[in-house]
Amino acid sequence: MEWASMLLGAVIGALVVYVYLRGKLKEKDKEMEKLSAEFKPKLEQIRREFHEHLEEIEKELVELLSNEVIPSTIMSSMRTKLSSHIEKFVPFSQQWKWDPADALFVGKPVDYLVFDGLSNGDVKKLVLVEVKTGRARMNARESILKNAIQNGLEVEWVEIRIPDHTITKDQIQELWQEKEKKIGYKKSLTRAIGNLLNRVKDKLRE
């Protein structure tokens, strides 16, 4: 009978602990509900402020992109570069019919030259591929190329060898100076964008 009494005591003790913990759990649930009710307005306020900051940032970006800091020619160049990055992934899309290893990205006057079969050592044909997004249309030069190919454009191989002494020191110096000018402009543009990004970070920390 002694062990039965011990077992009964253990069961009663476990029940007491269970009831106690259950009560504590309910208290915690009430506390969490109370905290949630208190913090919900604050979270909504933070969300609104964050969206307001985003709107301010968008306005500043529009001003930056529309003023003289970035001329229209640079903007056009930036768009072209972004498009070229996207176009470089096209050979791995479902629309691509050829081996990506046979493709050479050119960009202009067409996006790709495809030497169909080159990776297997048996070139069957040369394909010119132009990538378009959305409702973009071919320009005049692209249309000329397309019509020429469809009308049986003749293709030939020409090898040109240029002696080393053809390029002079003055030409190299001139090219280098031109490159330095472009690098200087890019640095000033990078600083302007960097300053804007720092202002964005400061606003988000507020």
DAZI-V536052 format. One line per field, one symbol per residue. ss: DSSP state (~ for helix, > for strand, _ for the rest). A space follows every 50 residues. Layout:
# DAZI-V536052
ss: ???
This chain:
# DAZI-V536052
ss: _~~~~~~~~~~~~~~~~~~~~~~~~~~~~~~~~~~~~~~~~~~~~~~~~~ ~~~~~~~~~~~~~~~~_____~~~~~~~~~~~~~~~~__~~~_______~ ~~>>>______>>>>>_~~~____>>>>>__________~~~~~~~~~~~ _____________~~~__~~~~~~~~~~~~~~~~~~~~~~~~~~~~~~~~ ~~~~~_
